[in-house]
Amino acid sequence: MSGHSHWATIKRKKGANDAKRGQAFTRLGREIAVAAREGGPDPDSNFKLRLVVDKARAAGMPKDNIERAIRRGAGLDKDAVAFEEATFEGYGPHGVAMIVKVVTDNRNRTISDLRRLFTRSGGKVLRSHTLKAGNRAGQAFRLAAQAVSRKQDEFGAYYRRQRARLGPEQAIVATAHKIARAFYHVLKHRTPFRSISADDYNQHVRDREVAHLKKKATQLGFTLAPTPAPA
């Protein structure tokens, strides 16, 4: 009886792990397809594709699956499905503003799924143009984001970093979301908000990026050592 229970437990755990890996591979395959569609199938000239492929390899995704996703995204496969990235805005529990970025092959189905998930949790999902046109809170946070975009504090530094990555319009949305999160935490914890300077924020981001690179290098078997700055 104990032996039967032992192998049943192993089988159940293996099935659960295989299901998680399958979901992760499906998500990564879609990200690879989108990156290949936007920038081409060559990872050497498509930086976004190279990052996603590295992430897929780190997750143990088979090489055949990666190559098949690249061909599908680049339109080289006869049964290629057109994936696209979409961004939606909405409100979660307690009116918390959210930005949801998805990869989908069916925008209408995704909107329906998101609306069902948000409604189940007491929130609602809106299209970007709806939030821009009619929601006063969204407009207020956008105006705040535009106001801080030139300031030398962490919000201004965050906006400039996002503008370099996403462009000015998406940077305003991302900064508005950051302001909304800060506003929510002030109300929730009843503590005053203390902003840091742009230099301190940029240094914090650089330190975090260096720590991430060191961790990645260690996983690959390399050791990174600091070198003194030239005089």
N, C-alpha and C positions, 0 to 999 in steps of 0.2 A: 504493500500500500504506500509506504514512504517513497519507494523508488518511482512509482507511478506519479505521485504528487510532485516529486522533484523534477521529472522531465516535463510534466505539464506546466510547471512554473517557468522552466526554461523556454518552452515553446511559446508561452503567453508573452514573456518579456521580449523574445526575439520578434514576435509578430508586431508588438507595439513599437519596437525600435525600427523595424523595417518600414512601418507605416509613417513614422516621423521622417525617416530618410527620404522616402518617396515624396512626401509633401515638400521637403526642402529642395529636392532635385527639381520638382516641378516649378517651384518659385524661381530657382536659379536659372532654369532653362528659359523661362519667360524673360528674365532680366537680360540674359545673353542675347536672346532674339531681338529685343528692343534695341540694345546697344549696337548689334550688328546692322540692324535696319537703319539706324541713324548715322553711323559713322563708317560703315563698310565692314567686311569680314576679316580684315587683317588686324590682329591685335597690336602689331608693331606700330601702326599708324593710327589706331583707334584706342586712345587712352582709356576711355570708359569701358570698352570691351575687355581690355587687358585686366582692369581691376576686377571686373565681374568674373572673368575666367580664373583669375588667381583665387578668388573667394570660392568658386565652385571646386577647384582642385583641393583647396584646404578642407572642404567639406567631404571630400572623397567621391566626388561625382565622376563617373567613368568618362574616359576620353571620348568614346564613341558618342555618348550623350551630349558632350560639350560641342563636338564638331557638328552633330546633327542640328543642335539649336542654332549654331552660327549659320549653317546653310539655310535653315528655315527663315531666320530673320533677314538674311541678305537676299532672299527670293531665289536661291539656287536650288531649292527643293521643290519638286512638282506639287507636293501637298502642303505648301507653306501656308501658315495662318498669319494674318496681319495682326500683330500685337501693337498696342499703343499705350503710352503713359497718359494718365489723366489725374487731375488734382481736384478734390472736392473740399468744400468747407461746410462745417456744421456745428451743432452744439450738442455736447454730451450731458451727463447728469449735472445738476446744479448750474446749468448755463455755461459750462466751460467751453470756450471756443476751441475748435479742432481743425486741423488741416490734414486730410487723408490723401496720400499719393499712392496710386494703384497702377498695376500693369494688367491690361485686359484685352481680350479679343472680342468683347461684346460690351460696349459702353452702356447700353440700355439695361442689360442684365445686371451689370455692376451697380448702376444707380439703384435698381430695385433691391439688390441685396444690402447695400449700404443703408437705404432708407429703412429696411426692416430691422437691421441691427441697431440703428440709432433710436428708432421708435421703441424697441423692446427695452432699451435702457433709459427711457425717459427723455431722449433728446430728439433732434431732427437734423436732417442733412439738407443742404442747400446747394444749388449750382453756384458757381463763382459769380455769374452775372446777377443772380438774384441777391446775393449778399452785397454786391457792390451797389445795386440800385436801391434796395429798399430797407436794409437793416441798419438802424441807427448805431447800434453798438459796433458793428463792423466798420461803419464809416468813421466812427470816433477813433477806433484803434488805428485805422489807416491814416487819419489825419495826424495822430500822435507819432506814427512811424515816419511820416514825411517831415514832421517837425524835428525829430531827433536824428534824421539822416546825416546832418552836417555837424552834429555835436561831437565833441571829443570825450565821449563817455563810452560805456560798454555797448549801449544800444546803437550809437553811431558807428562804432567799430564793427559791430555785428552786421549792420546794414551793408557797410562797404565790402565786407567779406562775402556776403550773400549776393551782392550785386555782381561781383567778379565771377561768381559761379553760375548764377541763375538769370542774371539780367535785372534791370531796375524794377519792373513790375512785380516779378515773383519775390524780389528782395523786400519790397514794401509789405507784401503779404506775410512773408516769414518774420519780419521785424514786428509787424502788428501782432502776430501770434505770440512772439516772445514777450511783448509788453503785456498782452492779455494774461499770460501765465504768471508774470510777476505781480500783476494786479490781483489775480486770484489768490496767490500765496499770501499777499499782504492782508487781504480780507480774511482768509482762513486762519492764519496764525496770529493775527492782530499785532503784527510787528512792523515797524517802519522799514521802508526799503532803502538800502544803502547802495548806491551805484558806485562802481569803480571807474577809474580813468580808462581811456582807450588804450594807453600803453600797457597798463596792468592787464587788461582783458586780452590784448594781443599776446602778451607774454604767457598768460595762462593757456591760451590756445596752442602756442608753440610748444610749451612744456608737455601738454597733453599729446600733441602729435609726435614729439620725440619719444615719449614713453610708449606710444603705440608702435612706432618703428622699431624700437628696441625689443619689444615683445615679439613682433613679427620676425625680426632677424634671429632672435633666440630660437624660435620655433623652426627656422630653416637651418639652424646649426651655426649661425654666425654670431660674432660678438662685436658690438659697437663700442668704441672708446672715444671720449672727447678729445679733440685736438686743440692746442692753444691758438688763439686768434693771432694773425700776423701783426707785427708791431707797426 
